[in-house]
Amino acid sequence: MSGGAVVKGEAAMRGGVVMRGVRTGWVLARHELRLMACLGLWVARRTDGVRDGAAFGYARGQAALMFGFAFVCVVETVAMSVLLGDWPAVHAVVLFLDVYTVVFVVALHAASVVRPHVLDGGALRVRRAVHVDLRIPLERIASVRRELRMTHERADGELDVAVGSQTTVTLELTEPVTHVTFLGRRHEVRVVRLHADDADGLVRALAGSAHPPQDRCKPSLR
């Protein structure tokens, strides 16, 4: 291989790395902006994307943990302010980071509140904050059941949308749907597990929808 070809190959590789870095940076920036938008909706007591559909929340399962974490961050902020009082420049930087961390944690919870699961006339939107938004056509749901799971092992074709490390509803599909991950990767899934505060209500609503699941399983606990 000639020296020119090697140089071109290295340049192309560096260009690819730069482009991936730019795309990742854009994804992270968009994520932050969407979280802040959700925080605004939460303060205004509004929801996102529900419209005329039926909303099924899932945030209660993590509320205590998130606010507990936010409280710890506030305590840390106060402690660092005392310790760094003699270094104003460092104190200003650390204070900004600490305050932003508190806002970020609250925004994560806010996004879970304002973006619930939504059941409308033709589909179920399975969501979690701004990280997951999966639309499942009702005619593709083969079965739905109330199933409590506290542990989840990764498996091909399965998606676990856990809250507080638990899922309470399991959906099995007649054909796969495409799940797009946070960084844009695409996966085909045929089994979806999710958490809903009113799991029984969600199962009943799906069973009574225009396209009821073909198979209705009894509730189970694991």
Secondary structure by P-SEA (a helix, b strand, c coil): ccaaaaaaaaaaaaaaaaaaaaaaaaaaaaaaaaaaaaaaaaaaccccccccbbbbbcccccaaaaaaaaaaaaaaaaaaaaaacccaaaaaaaaaaaaaaaaaaaaaaaaaaaccbbbcccbbbbbccccbbbbbccccccccccccccbbbbbcccccccccccccbbbbbcbbbbbbcccbbbbbbcbbbbcccaaaaaaaaaaacccccccccccccc
